Amino acid sequence: MSDKGASAAYWIASAAGEIVAADTAQLGSIGVVMQASIDSDENTIKFISSQSPLKQADATTDAGKIQAQKTVDNLAEVFINAVAGYRGTTRENIIANYGMGGLHIASLAVASGMADRIGSYEALFSNSISTTFRTNTMSAEKEILTTAILQQDYPDLAKALIDEGYATGFKAGGDSERQRIQAIEALATLGHDDVVAAFKFDGTTTAAEAALQILAAEKETRKTMQAKIAADTSNPVHHAAMPTENTNESAGLTGEDKWRYEFAHDENIKDEFRSVESYIAFCKASAGGLVKILGAQAA
């Protein structure tokens, strides 16, 4: 970088194996900027489908600003994560130390990890030609080493490498299988020990797959239990009907209409009074204070 490696230019440069910058170069501007134009044509009415309320959001409203901000933030995350991956660092380090959207001169860029060293294009170009020449010369003199040649000319070294590879692979495989079994054992649920045992030793089922199978088995167990409980439960007893005077049909009745309704719907009243007229006469007398209750019978 001889002058300015900013924004997309720095994104591209971050993918290189090494970043070399001139001492006056500026690096950074990691972030995203978006501009929104305001529709000022007063003679135009815009309709946006109700299924797509965020399409062409109005940047003059709070909702439109929030939507635009979300878009640039998401794009910036792509930018930051790409640079972090290329530079072999973390997203948090990029945000904290790579200029926060501003520019660093070369010395600060090297100190913060944005660049690797300070240098000029001319020096790099000259060194590249020299290195390429030396590499090509050395490669022409080297013998291509194959597995067959290694085993033939250096059998002890070949055996040591093979044994080391087996030992490393065996340990890695054992550790992986142990972790798989421990993860499945952690899923052990009362009543599903047989399922857990089967998955532990099949050598292929992951803990996530086992969890789904155990969940399905638990659902079936509960379904069976609910069916058994339902079969063993007695039928519920229906509630007794409310007294007729509390029903909606008699709620608005008064006077003789109310007494006629009571007589028609209460068997106890019918047993005590022979006719509706006698019951109405009784009710009128009672309302006038002419009735005195001596016992079970009215006087």
WODASUL-V478136 format. One line per field, one symbol per residue. phi: phi as a letter, one per 20 degrees, with the letter a starting at -180 (. if undefined). psi: psi as a letter, one per 40 degrees, with the letter a starting at -180 (. if undefined). burial: I if it has 16 or more other C-alpha atoms within 10 Angstrom, else O. Layout:
phi: ???
psi: ???
burial: ???
This chain:
phi: .eccddlfffgffffffbddcffdfccplercccdceefdffedddddgffcfeflfffedfffffffffffffffffgfffffffemcdgffgfecdnlneddfgfffffenfceaeadffffffffffffffffffffeeefedffffffecffffffffffffffffffffffffffffffffegcgncffffffffdemcfefffffffffffffffffffffffffeefffefffffgffeeffdfeeblfffffffffdcfffffedfbffffffffffffemedceeafded
psi: hdchgibddddddeeidihhiieeihibfhahhhihihheheehhhhhhdegeehfiheeidddddddddddddddddddddddddefaiddddddefefeaihiddddddeedidihiiddddddddddddddddddddeihhhidddddddgdddddddddddddddddddddddddddddddeehihefddddddddeeedhidddddddddddddddddddddddddehihihiiiiiideeiddedeiiadddddddddehddddddhdiddddddddddddeeehhhdbdii.
burial: IOOIIIIOOIIOIIOOOOIIIIIOIIIIIIIIOOOOOOOOOOOOOOOOOOOOOOOOIIIOOOOIOOIIOOOOOOOIOOIIIIIIOOIOOOIOOIIOOIIOOOIIIIIIIIOIIIIIIIIOOOOOOOOOOOOOOOOOOOOOOOOOOOOOOOOOOOOOOIOOOOOOOOOOOOOOOOOOIOOIIOIIIOIIOOOOOOOIOOIIOOOOIIIOOIIOOIOOOIOOOOOOOOOOOOOOOOOOOOOOOOOOIOOOOOOOOOOIOIIIIIIOOOOOOOOOOOOIOOIIOIIIOOOOOOOOOOOOOOO
